[in-house]
Amino acid sequence: MNRILLFLFLPLVICCSEEEKKSPTVFFAGEIVNPTSEYVVLYKDDVIIDSAKLDTDNRFAFTLNSINEGLHHFSHSPELQYIYLEHNDSIQIRLNTIDFDESLVFSGTNGDINNFLINMFLTNEDEQYLIKNSYCRLEPEAFDAKLDSLKELKINELKDLQTEITLSKGALEMANASIDYNYFIYKELYPFYHKRRNGENTLHPVSKDFYSYRKDIDYEGKNLTYLRPYYNFMLWHFENLSFMECKEYCSTHDKKVKNKLHFNTHKLRIIDSLAKGKELRDNLFRNVAVDYLLKVHDKQENNEAFISEFHKFSKNNKHIAEIDSLYIGIKNIQPANKIPNLMVVDVDGNTKSLQEISKGKKVVFYFWSATNKRHFNNVVARVANLTETYPDHTFVGINLRTDDLRWKTMIGSHKLNPETQFRATDYRDLEQTLMVFNDRNKSVIAEDGIIVDAFANLYKSF
């Protein structure tokens, strides 16, 4: 949205007295058009500060006696977006969930910086395809020139804003970071995307000045850890550093990094050596652990070696309980283990266990929900083809997050075999135990109650 036109619709902010400016109280309210939930939830970092229920006019309001100034988030399930708050702010929003981010408008004190941040967010989304698919094909010097040109537009927009209002030191830091780190991301990913887009066999060399911005990186991240451009940059930055160092100094075949255990423990070491802020370190270590455990699907002895390294480098991590639980869960569904004795119900309301369903035959459990109709239709078509191709397999659908009546209606309307359709009685337990939340095309192959592959994929494993 054109920022100048936007400001014409914002109400004038009445100047506050010096006494009011010192007040720590914050008022945050708004209207949600086409609401998808009854509540708006406010977060500081990853901690819930408060929640407010929509009234009959789909309006909500928070009155906060005191806050930690800086970047916050608010959610209206399933969406989440920024809000920057300082003492004595009185901010209102209006949005339509049909176009959640695009329709979001802030007014009131600090409305300007919040509109700037959402505008940067939307602009960055719009630029992604162009940069990744077009600019990354260019030689490094030409790529740099294109990025600098786009970045200059944002810097000038921020300068224009500063001529109209006075931004606090914290707000200005957040605005600059939302510009800088977004473009730093593209510098980090450039070698990999350039190689992929141009079909090259090796990473394209860049000059020694290509990464000159790294000398100014804030590894503390005190106020920036939950700013998406900053955190996403950190993910790419440590991926790049780990890959380059491992490729250069570690023993690899043909300079290709293939050992996932080695690479991810190498990444833990680099994060430990550079990242300073505890919040940033905790989140980065968590990201490496979740990424390795859920995506690599390594053998148990490697998983055990990784979790040992994780504990060594990430002591007192606030996510330790979550990672340990994830590790134990994955350990329990390794090949040759019994499939967890989770309970499901059939169309007649009879309760059966997964072990019972797979007894004496080879079963492929797949998962679907009524909340994603496109995925459901694709899965139904895929399973129909696989059933013909693999007549020795029994394909069993397990429904998640759908009420009983709608589930049965969908089985009938799509002419699914009711004898091979079940519904989870405790879908959260099933999702967590079988790690279903990680991949919507996930399937679990079991034979006579024993796991063959708990990380199979309907499209890649057959």
C-alpha positions as CSV (number, residue, x, y, z in Angstrom):
1,M,0.0,0.0,0.0
2,N,1.3,3.4,-0.8
3,R,2.5,4.8,2.5
4,I,1.5,8.4,1.8
5,L,-2.1,7.4,0.9
6,L,-2.2,5.2,4.0
7,F,-1.3,8.1,6.3
8,L,-4.2,10.1,5.0
9,F,-6.5,7.6,6.7
10,L,-4.8,7.5,10.0
11,P,-6.3,9.6,12.8
12,L,-4.2,12.4,14.2
13,V,-2.3,11.6,17.3
14,I,-2.9,14.1,20.1
15,C,0.3,15.1,21.8
16,C,0.8,13.8,25.3
17,S,1.9,15.7,28.3
18,E,5.3,14.9,29.8
19,E,3.6,13.0,32.7
20,E,1.7,10.8,30.2
21,K,4.8,10.1,28.2
22,K,6.4,8.5,31.3
23,S,3.4,6.2,31.8
24,P,4.2,2.5,31.3
25,T,0.6,1.7,30.4
26,V,-0.1,0.5,26.8
27,F,-3.5,0.2,25.1
28,F,-3.8,-2.1,22.1
29,A,-7.1,-2.7,20.4
30,G,-8.6,-3.4,17.0
31,E,-11.2,-5.0,14.8
32,I,-10.9,-8.3,13.0
33,V,-13.1,-8.7,9.9
34,N,-14.0,-12.3,9.1
35,P,-12.5,-13.7,12.3
36,T,-11.1,-17.2,12.4
37,S,-10.8,-17.5,16.1
38,E,-12.5,-16.1,19.2
39,Y,-9.2,-14.6,20.6
40,V,-6.3,-12.4,19.9
41,V,-3.1,-13.4,21.8
42,L,-0.2,-11.1,22.5
43,Y,3.4,-12.4,22.8
44,K,6.7,-11.0,23.9
45,D,9.3,-13.2,22.3
46,D,7.7,-16.7,22.7
47,V,5.9,-15.9,25.9
48,I,2.2,-15.2,26.1
49,I,1.6,-11.8,27.7
50,D,-2.2,-11.7,27.6
51,S,-5.2,-12.7,25.5
52,A,-8.4,-10.8,24.6
53,K,-11.7,-12.2,23.4
54,L,-13.5,-10.7,20.5
55,D,-16.8,-9.0,21.4
56,T,-20.0,-9.2,19.3
57,D,-18.6,-6.6,16.9
58,N,-15.4,-8.6,16.4
59,R,-13.4,-6.0,18.4
60,F,-10.8,-6.6,21.1
61,A,-8.8,-4.5,23.5
62,F,-5.7,-4.9,25.8
63,T,-4.8,-2.6,28.6
64,L,-1.3,-3.4,29.8
65,N,0.0,-1.8,33.0
66,S,3.6,-2.4,32.0
67,I,5.5,-4.0,29.2
68,N,9.1,-4.7,28.1
69,E,9.4,-2.2,25.2
70,G,10.2,-3.6,21.8
71,L,9.0,-6.1,19.3
72,H,6.0,-8.1,20.2
73,H,3.7,-10.5,18.2
74,F,0.0,-10.9,18.2
75,S,-1.8,-14.0,16.8
76,H,-5.3,-14.5,15.6
77,S,-5.2,-18.3,14.9
78,P,-3.8,-19.4,12.6
79,E,-2.0,-16.1,11.7
80,L,0.8,-14.3,13.5
81,Q,2.2,-10.8,12.9
82,Y,4.5,-8.1,14.5
83,I,3.6,-5.2,16.6
84,Y,6.2,-2.8,18.0
85,L,5.2,-1.4,21.5
86,E,6.7,1.3,23.7
87,H,5.4,2.8,27.0
88,N,2.3,4.9,26.7
89,D,1.4,3.6,23.3
90,S,-2.2,3.6,22.2
91,I,-2.4,1.5,19.0
92,Q,-5.4,0.3,17.0
93,I,-5.4,-2.2,14.1
94,R,-7.9,-3.3,11.5
95,L,-7.5,-6.4,9.4
96,N,-9.5,-8.8,7.3
97,T,-8.4,-12.4,7.7
98,I,-9.1,-13.1,4.0
99,D,-5.9,-11.0,3.3
100,F,-4.5,-11.0,6.8
101,D,-1.1,-9.3,6.2
102,E,-2.1,-7.3,3.2
103,S,-5.1,-5.7,5.0
104,L,-3.4,-5.0,8.3
105,V,-3.3,-1.3,9.1
106,F,-2.1,0.4,12.4
107,S,-3.1,3.7,13.7
108,G,-2.3,5.7,16.9
109,T,1.0,6.2,18.6
110,N,3.8,4.2,17.0
111,G,1.4,3.4,14.2
112,D,3.9,4.7,11.7
113,I,6.8,2.4,12.6
114,N,4.4,-0.6,12.7
115,N,3.0,0.3,9.3
116,F,6.6,0.6,8.1
117,L,7.5,-2.9,9.5
118,I,4.5,-4.6,7.9
119,N,5.2,-2.8,4.6
120,M,8.8,-4.1,4.7
121,F,7.4,-7.6,5.4
122,L,5.1,-7.5,2.4
123,T,7.7,-6.0,0.1
124,N,10.2,-8.6,1.1
125,E,7.7,-11.4,0.3
126,D,7.1,-9.9,-3.1
127,E,10.8,-9.7,-3.9
128,Q,11.7,-13.3,-3.0
129,Y,10.8,-14.9,-6.3
130,L,12.6,-12.3,-8.3
131,I,15.8,-12.5,-6.3
132,K,16.0,-16.2,-5.9
133,N,15.0,-17.1,-9.4
134,S,16.4,-14.3,-11.5
135,Y,19.0,-12.2,-9.6
136,C,20.7,-15.3,-8.3
137,R,21.5,-16.4,-11.8
138,L,23.7,-13.3,-12.2
139,E,27.5,-13.0,-11.6
140,P,28.3,-11.8,-8.1
141,E,29.0,-8.2,-9.0
142,A,25.7,-7.8,-11.0
143,F,23.8,-9.6,-8.2
144,D,25.2,-7.1,-5.7
145,A,24.2,-4.2,-7.8
146,K,20.6,-5.4,-8.1
147,L,20.4,-6.0,-4.3
148,D,21.9,-2.6,-3.5
149,S,19.3,-1.0,-5.8
150,L,16.4,-2.6,-4.0
151,K,17.9,-1.9,-0.6
152,E,18.4,1.8,-1.4
153,L,14.6,2.1,-2.1
154,K,13.9,0.9,1.5
155,I,16.5,3.1,3.0
156,N,15.1,6.2,1.3
157,E,11.6,5.2,2.5
158,L,12.8,5.1,6.0
159,K,14.6,8.5,5.6
160,D,11.3,10.0,4.3
161,L,9.5,8.6,7.4
162,Q,12.1,10.2,9.7
163,T,11.5,13.6,8.2
164,E,7.8,13.3,9.2
165,I,8.1,11.8,12.7
166,T,10.7,11.2,15.3
167,L,11.5,7.5,15.9
168,S,12.9,6.2,19.2
169,K,16.3,4.6,19.2
170,G,14.7,1.1,19.5
171,A,12.2,1.7,16.7
172,L,14.9,3.0,14.4
173,E,17.1,-0.1,15.2
174,M,14.1,-2.4,14.4
175,A,13.4,-0.5,11.1
176,N,17.0,-0.7,10.0
177,A,17.3,-4.3,10.9
178,S,14.2,-5.2,8.9
179,I,15.9,-3.8,5.8
180,D,19.5,-4.9,6.4
181,Y,19.1,-8.5,7.5
182,N,16.6,-9.3,4.8
183,Y,19.3,-8.5,2.1
184,F,22.0,-10.2,4.1
185,I,20.0,-13.4,3.8
186,Y,20.2,-13.2,0.0
187,K,24.0,-12.7,0.2
188,E,24.3,-15.9,2.3
189,L,22.1,-18.0,0.0
190,Y,23.5,-16.7,-3.3
191,P,26.3,-19.3,-3.9
192,F,23.8,-22.2,-3.4
193,Y,21.0,-20.7,-5.5
194,H,23.4,-19.6,-8.2
195,K,24.8,-23.1,-8.5
196,R,21.3,-24.6,-8.6
197,R,19.7,-22.1,-11.0
198,N,22.6,-22.3,-13.5
199,G,23.2,-26.0,-13.2
200,E,26.8,-25.7,-12.2
201,N,28.7,-28.5,-10.5
202,T,30.6,-26.4,-8.0
203,L,29.8,-23.3,-5.9
204,H,30.6,-20.1,-7.8
205,P,33.6,-18.2,-6.4
206,V,32.9,-14.7,-4.9
207,S,35.3,-11.9,-4.0
208,K,36.7,-11.4,-0.5
209,D,34.5,-8.4,-0.1
210,F,31.3,-10.2,-0.9
211,Y,30.6,-10.9,2.7
212,S,32.0,-7.7,4.1
213,Y,28.8,-7.0,6.0
214,R,29.6,-9.8,8.3
215,K,31.9,-7.6,10.4
216,D,28.8,-5.7,11.5
217,I,26.6,-8.6,12.4
218,D,25.0,-8.4,15.9
219,Y,25.5,-11.9,17.4
220,E,23.9,-10.8,20.6
221,G,20.4,-10.3,19.1
222,K,19.0,-8.9,22.4
223,N,16.2,-7.0,20.7
224,L,16.2,-8.8,17.3
225,T,16.0,-12.5,18.0
226,Y,12.3,-12.7,17.1
227,L,12.5,-10.3,14.1
228,R,12.0,-12.7,11.1
229,P,14.7,-11.2,8.8
230,Y,17.2,-11.3,11.6
231,Y,16.5,-14.8,12.7
232,N,16.1,-16.2,9.2
233,F,19.5,-14.6,8.4
234,M,21.1,-16.3,11.3
235,L,19.8,-19.7,10.0
236,W,21.3,-19.1,6.6
237,H,24.4,-17.6,8.0
238,F,25.3,-20.6,10.2
239,E,24.3,-23.0,7.4
240,N,26.7,-21.2,5.1
241,L,29.5,-20.9,7.6
242,S,29.2,-24.6,8.5
243,F,29.1,-25.8,4.9
244,M,32.0,-23.7,3.8
245,E,34.2,-24.6,6.7
246,C,33.3,-28.3,6.6
247,K,33.9,-28.3,2.8
248,E,37.3,-26.6,3.2
249,Y,38.8,-28.2,6.3
250,C,37.0,-31.4,7.1
251,S,37.7,-34.8,5.4
252,T,35.0,-35.0,2.6
253,H,34.8,-37.0,-0.6
254,D,35.3,-34.7,-3.6
255,K,34.8,-31.7,-1.3
256,K,31.1,-32.6,-0.9
257,V,29.4,-32.4,2.5
258,K,27.4,-35.6,2.8
259,N,27.7,-36.8,6.4
260,K,24.7,-35.2,8.1
261,L,25.8,-36.1,11.6
262,H,29.2,-34.5,11.1
263,F,27.7,-31.4,9.4
264,N,25.2,-30.7,12.1
265,T,27.6,-31.2,15.0
266,H,29.9,-28.9,13.1
267,K,27.1,-26.4,13.0
268,L,26.6,-26.7,16.8
269,R,30.2,-25.9,17.3
270,I,30.1,-22.7,15.1
271,I,26.9,-21.4,16.8
272,D,28.6,-22.0,20.2
273,S,31.6,-20.0,19.1
274,L,29.8,-17.0,17.6
275,A,26.3,-16.6,19.0
276,K,26.3,-14.6,22.3
277,G,22.7,-13.9,23.4
278,K,21.1,-16.7,25.3
279,E,17.7,-16.4,23.6
280,L,19.4,-16.5,20.2
281,R,21.7,-19.4,21.1
282,D,18.8,-21.4,22.6
283,N,16.7,-20.9,19.5
284,L,19.5,-21.7,17.0
285,F,20.5,-24.8,18.9
286,R,16.9,-25.9,18.9
287,N,16.6,-25.3,15.1
288,V,19.6,-27.5,14.4
289,A,18.3,-30.3,16.6
290,V,14.8,-30.3,15.2
291,D,16.1,-30.1,11.7
292,Y,18.4,-33.0,12.1
293,L,16.1,-35.3,14.1
294,L,13.1,-34.8,12.0
295,K,14.5,-34.5,8.5
296,V,17.7,-36.6,8.3
297,H,16.1,-39.8,9.6
298,D,19.5,-41.1,10.7
299,K,20.2,-44.4,12.3
300,Q,19.8,-44.6,16.1
301,E,23.5,-44.6,16.9
302,N,24.0,-41.4,15.0
303,N,21.0,-39.8,16.6
304,E,22.4,-40.8,20.0
305,A,25.8,-39.2,19.1
306,F,24.1,-36.0,17.9
307,I,22.0,-35.6,21.1
308,S,25.1,-36.0,23.2
309,E,26.8,-33.2,21.3
310,F,23.6,-31.1,21.6
311,H,23.7,-31.4,25.4
312,K,27.4,-30.6,25.5
313,F,27.0,-27.3,23.5
314,S,23.6,-26.3,24.6
315,K,23.5,-26.6,28.4
316,N,20.5,-25.0,30.2
317,N,18.7,-24.6,26.9
318,K,15.1,-23.7,27.6
319,H,14.1,-26.1,24.8
320,I,16.0,-29.1,26.3
321,A,12.8,-30.9,27.5
322,E,11.2,-30.5,24.0
323,I,14.4,-31.8,22.2
324,D,14.8,-34.7,24.6
325,S,11.2,-35.7,24.1
326,L,11.6,-35.5,20.4
327,Y,14.7,-37.7,20.5
328,I,13.0,-40.3,22.7
329,G,9.9,-40.3,20.4
330,I,12.1,-40.9,17.3
331,K,14.0,-43.6,19.1
332,N,10.7,-45.4,19.8
333,I,9.8,-45.5,16.1
334,Q,13.0,-46.8,14.7
335,P,12.8,-49.8,12.3
336,A,12.2,-53.2,14.0
337,N,10.5,-51.6,17.0
338,K,6.8,-52.4,17.7
339,I,4.5,-49.8,16.3
340,P,3.2,-47.7,19.2
341,N,0.0,-49.1,20.6
342,L,-2.1,-46.0,19.7
343,M,-5.9,-46.3,19.6
344,V,-8.2,-45.3,16.7
345,V,-11.9,-45.9,16.0
346,D,-13.6,-47.3,12.9
347,V,-16.8,-46.1,11.3
348,D,-18.8,-48.3,13.6
349,G,-17.3,-46.7,16.7
350,N,-15.1,-49.8,17.5
351,T,-11.7,-49.0,19.1
352,K,-8.6,-50.7,17.6
353,S,-4.9,-50.3,18.1
354,L,-2.4,-49.7,15.3
355,Q,-0.7,-53.0,16.3
356,E,-4.0,-54.8,15.9
357,I,-4.7,-53.3,12.5
358,S,-1.3,-54.3,11.1
359,K,-1.3,-57.8,12.6
360,G,-0.5,-60.4,9.9
361,K,-0.2,-58.0,7.0
362,K,1.9,-55.2,5.6
363,V,0.2,-51.9,6.2
364,V,0.8,-48.3,5.1
365,F,-0.7,-45.8,7.5
366,Y,-1.4,-42.4,5.9
367,F,-2.9,-39.3,7.4
368,W,-5.5,-36.7,6.4
369,S,-7.7,-34.0,7.7
370,A,-10.8,-32.2,6.5
371,T,-9.1,-28.8,7.1
372,N,-7.0,-29.2,4.0
373,K,-9.3,-30.3,1.1
374,R,-6.7,-30.0,-1.6
375,H,-4.3,-32.3,0.3
376,F,-7.1,-34.7,1.0
377,N,-8.0,-34.9,-2.7
378,N,-4.4,-35.4,-3.7
379,V,-3.9,-38.2,-1.0
380,V,-7.1,-40.0,-2.1
381,A,-5.9,-40.0,-5.7
382,R,-2.4,-41.1,-4.7
383,V,-3.5,-43.9,-2.5
384,A,-5.9,-45.2,-5.2
385,N,-2.9,-45.5,-7.6
386,L,-0.6,-47.1,-4.9
387,T,-3.3,-49.7,-4.0
388,E,-3.2,-50.9,-7.6
389,T,0.6,-50.9,-7.9
390,Y,1.2,-52.5,-4.5
391,P,-1.6,-55.1,-4.0
392,D,0.3,-56.8,-1.2
393,H,0.1,-53.6,0.9
394,T,-3.0,-52.5,2.8
395,F,-3.3,-48.7,2.8
396,V,-5.0,-47.4,5.9
397,G,-6.2,-43.8,6.3
398,I,-6.1,-42.2,9.7
399,N,-8.1,-39.0,10.1
400,L,-6.8,-36.1,12.3
401,R,-8.7,-33.1,13.6
402,T,-12.1,-33.8,12.0
403,D,-15.4,-34.3,13.8
404,D,-17.0,-37.7,13.6
405,L,-20.0,-36.7,11.3
406,R,-17.9,-34.8,8.8
407,W,-15.3,-37.6,8.7
408,K,-18.0,-40.2,7.9
409,T,-19.5,-37.9,5.3
410,M,-16.2,-37.5,3.5
411,I,-15.6,-41.3,3.5
412,G,-19.0,-41.8,1.8
413,S,-18.8,-38.9,-0.6
414,H,-15.3,-40.0,-1.9
415,K,-16.3,-43.7,-1.9
416,L,-13.4,-44.7,0.4
417,N,-13.3,-48.2,1.8
418,P,-14.8,-47.8,5.3
419,E,-12.9,-50.9,6.4
420,T,-9.5,-49.1,5.9
421,Q,-10.5,-45.7,7.4
422,F,-10.0,-44.8,11.0
423,R,-10.1,-41.7,13.2
424,A,-7.7,-40.8,15.9
425,T,-9.3,-40.6,19.4
426,D,-6.4,-38.4,20.6
427,Y,-5.0,-36.8,17.5
428,R,-2.4,-34.8,19.5
429,D,-0.9,-37.9,21.0
430,L,-0.9,-39.6,17.7
431,E,0.7,-36.6,15.9
432,Q,3.5,-36.4,18.5
433,T,4.1,-40.1,18.8
434,L,4.4,-40.7,15.1
435,M,5.8,-37.3,14.2
436,V,3.0,-36.6,11.8
437,F,3.2,-32.9,12.3
438,N,6.5,-32.7,10.4
439,D,5.3,-33.9,6.9
440,R,1.7,-33.9,5.7
441,N,2.6,-36.6,3.1
442,K,4.1,-38.8,5.8
443,S,3.2,-42.4,6.0
444,V,4.2,-45.2,8.4
445,I,4.9,-48.7,7.0
446,A,4.5,-51.6,9.4
447,E,4.4,-55.4,9.0
448,D,2.7,-57.6,11.6
449,G,2.9,-54.9,14.2
450,I,6.6,-54.1,13.6
451,I,7.8,-50.8,12.1
452,V,9.4,-51.0,8.7
453,D,9.7,-47.3,8.0
454,A,8.2,-44.6,10.3
455,F,9.3,-41.8,8.0
456,A,8.0,-43.0,4.6
457,N,6.5,-40.5,2.2
458,L,3.5,-41.3,0.0
459,Y,5.2,-39.6,-3.0
460,K,8.8,-40.5,-2.5
461,S,8.9,-43.9,-0.9
462,F,7.0,-46.0,-3.4
